[in-house]
Amino acid sequence: MSAESTPEPGIPGDDNGTTGPDSGRGRRKPRARRRGLMIAAWTAAGVVVLGGTGLGYVYFKLNGNLKSVDIDQALGTDRPTKADNGSENILVLGSDTRSGSNKKLGGGTDDGSARSDTAMIIHVYQGHRRASVVSIPRDTLIDRPACTDPKGVTHDAARDVMFNSAYSTGGAACAVKTVESMSGVRMDHYLEVDFAGFQKLIDQLGGVRITTTKDIDDPDSHLRLKAGAHTLDGEQALGLVRTRHGVGDGSDLGRIQLQQAFVKALLDQVEHVGLLGNPKKLLDLADTATKAVTTDSSLGSVNSLMSFADGLKGIGASDMTMVTLPVRYDPADPNRVLVEQSKARLVWNALRTDTAIPKAATTGTATGEAAGVVTAS
């Protein structure tokens, strides 16, 4: 199987996998879902999307929780052209900072550094009815452009460095600049989720139901699961999206396959949480979600985030295609991967032109051998 967690890259409902997403709109979503308040958490990466209403002190409370980064000011005008076809691209990062409460959850040493432990590009197609997700392995060797960090220090360009070092070198703006340099695709938005907020959010949702087809035992991520059905609490969910040694070939590619399967299980469950009749639970979730995320400045207010989320709430797990950036194992170091450039161009071109990612893009690329280990219950 190619490096993807769903068997058919290309937009669901699209017969040949090469046409745009609006050729098959599928059945109409229930009205309650389309007009309801909701929170959808997209992670491993993590993306938390908030939709709802904020009045009076509630609005100011949630607004005060949000942290944002002015990506546009940091990067200036030397960027790929923004698409005019109605699509959007969102870079989602999950940070593996070892400081504060995240140290206990993530393991490792508190050295004051942080890396993009999970990276996903979410491409929302014209009409906002479908999306494709492209996961970027953190161990991918790339050429990083020159970056200026949040303290104003400029770092020279570097060749053959790990993808996740872009974030640790220059923060969010450097991560965005690196992705745009790799892909030639402009990132319209940026979202980052931290460990502690992710764990709390899953607990408040009541856990996530999954089924594992194999035992998972990874002391590094503190996760031990027997094969079978489970309802993961926040700590276990965090362990699952970080697991790489407990299943598959021990690579980051296997971890991505687990992450993608978990995201689909989470989205399936969020649709049925039933927040409309429980205002307190909704507020608690909104409070946790807004504390957990860092956004680009254009999403840095509750109103902006709600408007953005409102345009995405009709996209469920069945409307998403998930693939991994086409890579091959580095013959000089089995713990690193190299971009399959010809196949990657097929992916980037699909995002630029708002078309389905062709099957050929991920056929014959490296896999992590963890496909099918986790499914929704």
C-alpha positions, 0 to 999 in steps of 0.5 A: 500500500502506498504512503496513505491511510485511505485506499483511494487518493482523490476526492470522494465521489470523484470517479476518475480521481483527476477532476475537481471536487464539485463534480459530485456533491453527494447527499445533503448534510442534515440541517442540524449539523449544518447550522449547529454549533460544533467543535471539530478537532483535527489532530495529530497535527492538530487542528481545532476548529471552533464554531459557535457564538460568543456574547458579552463576557464569554466572547472576551474570555474566549478572545483573550485565550487566543494566541496569534502570529502575524505570518504575513508581516514576517514573510512579506510579499515574496511568497507564492501567489494566493489562489483565486479559485475559492480554495484555501490551504491551512498549515497545521502543526503539532508542536513537541515543545518539552517545556511546562506541562507538555514535558510530562505529556511528551516525554524527553528533556526540557531543553527549551526547544520545540519542533513541529512534531506533526505537520499537515497541509489541509487543502479545502476545495472550492465550495468548502464541501471536501478537503485533502490532507497532505502529511509531511514527515518530520524526518524529511530532509529538505532545503530550508530557506533563510528565516528570521526568528521571533527575536529578529535573528536571521538564520542562513539557509540550510541544505539537507536538514530535517523538516521539523527543524524549520520550526525550531529554528524560526518558529511558525513563520519559518515553518510556513516559509519552508512549506511554501518554498518546498511546494510553491503553494501559498499557505492561507492560514496557520494553526498550531496545537499543543500537547496539554490542550489536546489531551484536555480537549479529548477528555472533555469530548469523552474520549475517542473510540477506536479499534486496533488490529494489533497490540501497540506497546511503545514506552517512548509515547507511554502507550500500551493497547491490546488489539481490540476496541478502546475508548482512548482518553486524552493521555492515550490519544496523545500517545497514539498520535506520537507512537512510532516504535510500538507498531509498523516499521518504527518510522515516522511514516507509520506514525503518520498512518496512525495519526491519519486514522485517528483524525478520521475516527475523531471527526466521525465521533465529533459529528455525534457529540451532541453539544446543542443541548449542553451549553456548559459543555460547549463553553468548556470545549470552546475555552479549552480549544481557544487556549490550545491553539495558536493561529495566524493573525487573520484568525486571531479573534473569536469572530474570525475563527468562527467565520472560518469554522462555519465554512468548514463544518460541512466537511466530515471524515468521508469528505476528506482524502488523506495522503502522505507527501511522496517520499523514499527512505534515505539510503544513507540513513534509514531514519530519514526520508527524501522527497520523491520530487516528480511525484511530489510535483503531482501533489503540489500541482493538484493543490494549486489547481484545486483538483484531486490528488492523482493516484500516481502521486502516492503509488510505489512510495515509502510506507510505514507499515502501520496502515489498518492498525487503527480504525474507527469503532 
